[in-house]
Amino acid sequence: MIAVLNLAVDAVEAQLADDPSLAVDVATLAARGGTSEHHLRRMFASLAGMPLSDYVRRRRMALAAADLVGTDDDLLTIAVRHGYGSTEAFGRAFRAVHGAGPGDVRRHGGPTRTQPRLRFHLSVEGSVPMDTRIVTLPALHLVGHAARVPLVHEGVNQAIADHVASLPAGSLEDLRRLNDVEPRGVLSVSDDLDPDRAEGTELTYLQGVATTSAPPAGLDVLEVATGTWAVFRTEGPHPAALQDTWAATATSWFPSQPWRLRPGPEIVAVQAYDVAAGTATCDLWLPVAPA
């Protein structure tokens, strides 16, 4: 996967050098590397600490800043060269990256926040084993109560906490009776995630259960096709241990395993929770396919 990411960066750089006005076709980059766009975006964001789309925008604005300082071209010419139809749109994008407008940079030579070219390297880690199993599940329904919430990478997601607290009394016990297949128990399901996993983007969160039976009326339903899942056992302070494991699947497990992440819901099943200690044992279910 490290080689695939570096090939993607090389392709981005080549396109920006050839014609920075063109949008980067991530699906084509993924196909050239023999992987999926979904997996490429997730791995890039996890290892680089920024979405691929952000990297492309920052690199494009780095080239634009060089044009402003190093050429006498007018602002509209530079804006069009870098894919913007007006100086206003270009100015907003430029300021969002550099913290200063194009006119200020042209007059004063800065300030700019230039994004260096990325290069991914393999570091030898993995001294702590990850408790993982591979499971094939039949087609099933995830049924329960859904809401749109923002993505939060660290700490408590207050929107999820508020959603769960708003559920009618006894609703979770009613759901438990529908559960006739793995994953077992009441589940926390994240679906329709932003491909780049950008903080604050919206996702569909469902508090519910897995069932192969026909879902009752009045519940939200996510249909899940037959497929393979990687299941990671996580133990420790909640939700920190779970979030650390979620991140480690991208930075450690996937790059060293013959699997890639495929589109689909990502599921957390709490196996045990110690309220007094604030610790939990959880199973994290991620949809996977052969790399």
WOMOKA-V831780 format. One record per run of one state. SS is the DSSP state (a for helix, b for strand, c for the rest). FROM is the first residue (numbers start at 1). LEN is the number of residues. Records with the same first field share a line. If there is no record, write none. Layout:
SS = FROM-LEN, FROM-LEN
//
This chain:
c = 1-1, 20-6, 33-4, 49-3, 71-4, 82-5, 99-3, 109-23, 138-2, 151-7, 166-5, 177-10, 192-10, 212-8, 225-2, 238-2, 257-2, 262-4, 275-4, 291-1
a = 2-18, 26-7, 37-12, 52-19, 75-7, 87-12, 102-7, 158-8, 171-6, 240-17
b = 132-6, 140-11, 187-5, 202-10, 220-5, 227-11, 259-3, 266-9, 279-12
//
